[in-house]
C-alpha cells in the first residue's frame, strides 16, 4: 500500500510506502510467542511467532495480566487483525502504551 502526496512547491506527486514508515519491535530473545485472537490468555492461539521475530504494533489494549521478560503488564499489542501478543514479551522500551488504544 502506498500514499501519494503532492509537493506544494512543484505539484509533483511523491509516493511513499506506509510499510516503510512502520516501526518494528523485537520479541524477547529465545522466545517463541503465542499469538492470540484477543487480548488475553483465555483467547485461542491463532499462530506462533518464531524466535527472533519482529512485529509492528498497530494499537494496544488492556487485557489479562502477564509476566514476561520485560515485566508484568496488562497491555496487549495488536499486530494484525484479530492477532494479539502480550507486551511483556515485546521490547518496546516502555512500560506504558506506545501506540493508540485499539477501538
Backbone as JSON, one array per atom type, in Angstrom:
{
  "sequence": "XXXXXXXXXXXXXXXXXXXXXXXXXXXXXXXXXXXXXXXXXXXXXXXXXXXXXXXXXXXXXXXXXXXXXXXXXXXXXXXXXXXXXXXXXXXXXXXXXXXXXXX",
  "N": [[0.84, -1.17, 0.0], [0.51, 2.21, -0.75], [0.94, 5.75, -0.31], [0.03, 8.71, -1.87], [1.49, 11.8, -2.03], [1.43, 15.29, -2.62], [3.85, 17.56, -3.58], [3.92, 20.8, -2.39], [5.34, 22.97, -3.58], [6.03, 22.19, -6.18], [4.0, 20.66, -7.19], [4.37, 18.07, -7.9], [3.75, 14.6, -7.64], [4.62, 12.58, -4.82], [5.44, 9.39, -3.94], [5.07, 7.38, -1.18], [5.78, 4.55, 0.85], [3.69, 3.01, 3.18], [4.43, 0.85, 4.78], [7.15, 1.18, 5.03], [7.32, 3.2, 6.84], [6.56, 2.08, 9.22], [7.29, 1.01, 12.56], [9.23, -1.55, 13.86], [9.28, -3.99, 16.42], [11.25, -6.0, 18.6], [10.76, -9.37, 19.61], [11.18, -10.98, 22.77], [14.43, -12.4, 23.34], [15.09, -15.81, 22.5], [12.49, -16.71, 22.69], [9.54, -18.29, 21.57], [6.57, -17.06, 20.58], [3.17, -17.14, 21.49], [0.46, -16.13, 19.51], [-2.58, -14.62, 19.98], [-6.21, -14.66, 19.56], [-7.46, -12.61, 20.82], [-7.11, -10.07, 23.45], [-5.84, -11.59, 25.71], [-4.99, -14.42, 27.83], [-6.95, -16.32, 27.77], [-7.97, -16.43, 25.26], [-8.07, -18.15, 22.08], [-5.08, -19.58, 20.6], [-3.77, -18.4, 17.61], [-1.6, -18.5, 15.99], [2.01, -18.98, 16.08], [4.75, -16.96, 16.85], [8.05, -17.13, 15.62], [11.3, -17.61, 17.24], [13.28, -14.67, 17.46], [11.6, -13.04, 16.03], [10.17, -10.0, 14.7], [7.85, -7.37, 15.21], [5.25, -5.2, 14.01], [3.36, -2.88, 15.77], [0.02, -2.19, 15.81], [-2.03, -1.13, 17.4], [-2.86, -0.82, 20.92], [-4.22, -2.51, 23.8], [-5.95, -3.03, 26.93], [-5.8, -6.1, 28.82], [-5.56, -9.51, 29.93], [-3.42, -9.91, 32.75], [0.03, -10.39, 32.43], [3.21, -11.86, 33.04], [6.45, -11.45, 31.89], [9.62, -11.46, 30.11], [10.0, -8.69, 29.93], [8.78, -7.54, 32.1], [5.75, -7.18, 34.14], [2.51, -6.86, 32.91], [-0.64, -5.51, 31.75], [-1.04, -4.81, 29.21], [-1.79, -5.43, 25.86], [-0.65, -6.1, 22.6], [-1.78, -5.31, 19.4], [-1.1, -6.92, 16.49], [-1.97, -7.58, 14.01], [-5.07, -7.98, 12.2], [-7.27, -9.3, 14.5], [-5.18, -10.48, 15.96], [-3.18, -10.77, 18.73], [-0.56, -10.06, 21.08], [1.13, -10.41, 24.22], [2.43, -7.52, 25.74], [4.45, -7.88, 27.52], [6.36, -9.45, 26.42], [7.54, -8.05, 24.41], [9.98, -5.89, 23.2], [9.62, -2.81, 23.67], [10.73, -0.65, 24.83], [9.41, 0.75, 26.76], [7.27, 0.88, 29.65], [4.69, 1.52, 29.4], [1.87, 2.52, 27.34], [2.58, 2.72, 23.89], [1.46, 3.05, 21.5], [-1.68, 4.01, 19.9], [-4.79, 3.37, 21.65], [-6.63, 0.42, 20.98], [-9.66, 0.39, 19.1]],
  "CA": [[0.0, 0.0, 0.0], [1.28, 3.44, -0.78], [0.21, 7.0, -0.17], [0.56, 9.71, -2.78], [1.48, 13.15, -1.51], [1.82, 16.26, -3.64], [4.75, 18.61, -3.09], [3.27, 22.09, -2.63], [6.1, 23.89, -4.41], [6.14, 21.77, -7.57], [2.81, 19.94, -7.63], [4.79, 16.74, -8.31], [3.4, 13.58, -6.65], [5.68, 11.81, -4.17], [4.83, 8.17, -3.43], [5.78, 6.78, -0.06], [5.19, 3.29, 1.28], [3.34, 3.01, 4.6], [5.21, -0.18, 5.47], [8.48, 1.71, 5.32], [7.2, 4.1, 7.98], [6.23, 1.3, 10.41], [8.37, 0.67, 13.48], [9.16, -2.96, 14.24], [9.8, -4.26, 17.76], [11.75, -7.36, 18.77], [10.24, -10.28, 20.63], [12.25, -11.36, 23.71], [15.33, -13.44, 22.82], [14.87, -17.2, 22.9], [11.06, -16.96, 22.92], [8.54, -18.5, 20.52], [5.46, -16.39, 21.24], [1.82, -17.41, 21.02], [-0.37, -15.01, 19.06], [-3.95, -15.0, 20.35], [-7.27, -13.98, 18.82], [-7.91, -11.47, 21.61], [-6.13, -9.58, 24.41], [-5.79, -12.34, 26.96], [-4.56, -15.82, 27.76], [-8.12, -17.17, 27.58], [-8.31, -16.47, 23.84], [-7.35, -19.21, 21.35], [-3.84, -19.3, 19.89], [-4.02, -18.44, 16.16], [-0.3, -18.86, 15.39], [3.14, -18.77, 16.98], [5.87, -16.23, 16.26], [9.31, -17.83, 15.87], [12.37, -16.88, 17.92], [13.88, -13.63, 16.64], [10.59, -12.3, 15.26], [9.96, -8.57, 14.93], [6.46, -7.09, 14.89], [4.72, -3.84, 14.01], [2.21, -2.8, 16.68], [-0.97, -1.29, 15.22], [-2.68, -0.46, 18.52], [-2.7, -1.57, 22.17], [-5.45, -2.58, 24.58], [-5.77, -3.78, 28.18], [-6.27, -7.48, 28.83], [-5.05, -10.36, 31.0], [-2.1, -9.58, 33.29], [1.04, -11.39, 32.06], [4.59, -11.57, 33.42], [7.38, -11.96, 30.89], [10.97, -10.92, 30.19], [10.01, -7.24, 30.02], [7.97, -7.11, 33.23], [4.37, -7.61, 34.29], [1.67, -5.85, 32.27], [-1.96, -5.87, 31.2], [-1.08, -4.27, 27.85], [-1.7, -6.38, 24.75], [-0.33, -5.45, 21.33], [-2.44, -5.82, 18.2], [-0.09, -6.98, 15.42], [-2.72, -7.79, 12.76], [-6.49, -8.13, 12.51], [-7.56, -10.48, 15.31], [-3.94, -11.09, 16.44], [-2.67, -10.04, 19.88], [0.51, -10.63, 21.89], [1.36, -9.66, 25.45], [3.53, -6.55, 25.68], [5.51, -8.36, 28.42], [7.33, -10.18, 25.6], [7.94, -7.2, 23.29], [10.93, -4.86, 23.62], [9.17, -1.51, 23.16], [11.47, 0.4, 25.51], [8.5, 1.46, 27.65], [6.34, 0.08, 30.45], [3.34, 2.03, 29.14], [1.37, 2.47, 25.97], [3.4, 3.42, 22.9], [0.6, 3.19, 20.33], [-3.04, 4.35, 20.31], [-5.64, 2.29, 22.15], [-7.47, -0.21, 19.95], [-11.06, 0.77, 19.25]],
  "C": [[0.88, 1.23, 0.0], [0.35, 4.65, -0.67], [0.85, 8.0, -1.11], [0.41, 11.08, -2.14], [1.93, 14.08, -2.62], [2.69, 17.32, -2.99], [4.12, 19.95, -3.41], [4.02, 22.98, -3.61], [6.11, 23.49, -5.89], [4.87, 21.12, -8.1], [3.11, 18.53, -8.08], [4.4, 15.71, -7.24], [4.65, 12.87, -6.11], [5.0, 10.58, -3.58], [5.69, 7.62, -2.31], [5.05, 5.51, 0.35], [4.92, 3.35, 2.77], [4.16, 2.0, 5.38], [6.59, 0.33, 5.84], [8.47, 2.6, 6.55], [6.93, 3.36, 9.29], [7.48, 1.03, 11.24], [8.17, -0.79, 13.89], [9.87, -3.15, 15.57], [10.17, -5.73, 17.87], [11.0, -8.1, 19.87], [11.43, -10.69, 21.5], [13.11, -12.48, 23.13], [14.99, -14.82, 23.37], [13.42, -17.57, 23.12], [10.34, -17.21, 21.6], [7.23, -18.05, 21.15], [4.11, -16.73, 20.62], [1.11, -16.11, 20.66], [-1.81, -15.46, 19.29], [-4.97, -14.16, 19.6], [-7.84, -12.78, 19.57], [-6.88, -11.14, 22.67], [-6.15, -10.31, 25.76], [-5.43, -13.79, 26.75], [-5.73, -16.78, 27.57], [-8.56, -17.25, 26.12], [-7.51, -17.57, 23.14], [-6.06, -18.7, 20.69], [-4.12, -19.44, 18.4], [-2.75, -18.77, 15.37], [0.78, -18.62, 16.42], [4.23, -18.02, 16.22], [7.16, -16.96, 16.58], [10.29, -16.97, 16.66], [12.96, -15.85, 16.95], [12.9, -12.8, 15.84], [10.57, -10.83, 15.66], [8.53, -8.26, 14.48], [6.2, -5.59, 14.83], [3.48, -3.86, 14.89], [1.25, -1.76, 16.12], [-1.68, -0.46, 16.3], [-2.49, -1.34, 19.75], [-3.98, -1.48, 22.98], [-5.2, -3.33, 25.88], [-6.37, -5.18, 28.06], [-5.72, -8.22, 30.04], [-3.66, -9.91, 31.44], [-1.14, -10.73, 33.01], [2.4, -10.91, 32.56], [5.5, -12.23, 32.4], [8.73, -11.3, 31.07], [11.03, -9.4, 30.37], [9.03, -6.72, 31.08], [6.58, -7.73, 33.25], [3.48, -6.5, 33.76], [0.3, -6.42, 31.92], [-2.1, -5.37, 29.76], [-0.9, -5.41, 26.83], [-1.55, -5.61, 23.45], [-1.07, -6.12, 20.18], [-1.44, -5.76, 17.05], [-0.7, -7.24, 14.04], [-4.18, -7.96, 13.16], [-6.73, -9.43, 13.28], [-6.33, -11.18, 15.84], [-3.31, -10.2, 17.51], [-1.55, -10.81, 20.57], [0.68, -9.78, 23.14], [2.57, -8.76, 25.29], [4.68, -6.95, 26.6], [6.61, -9.09, 27.67], [7.88, -9.35, 24.44], [8.83, -6.07, 23.82], [10.55, -3.52, 22.99], [9.97, -0.36, 23.77], [10.62, 1.2, 26.48], [7.66, 0.48, 28.44], [4.89, 0.48, 30.2], [2.95, 1.86, 27.68], [2.28, 3.29, 25.05], [2.63, 3.66, 21.61], [-0.8, 3.57, 20.81], [-3.78, 3.13, 20.85], [-6.45, 1.74, 20.99], [-8.92, 0.2, 20.18], [-11.98, -0.42, 19.1]]
}
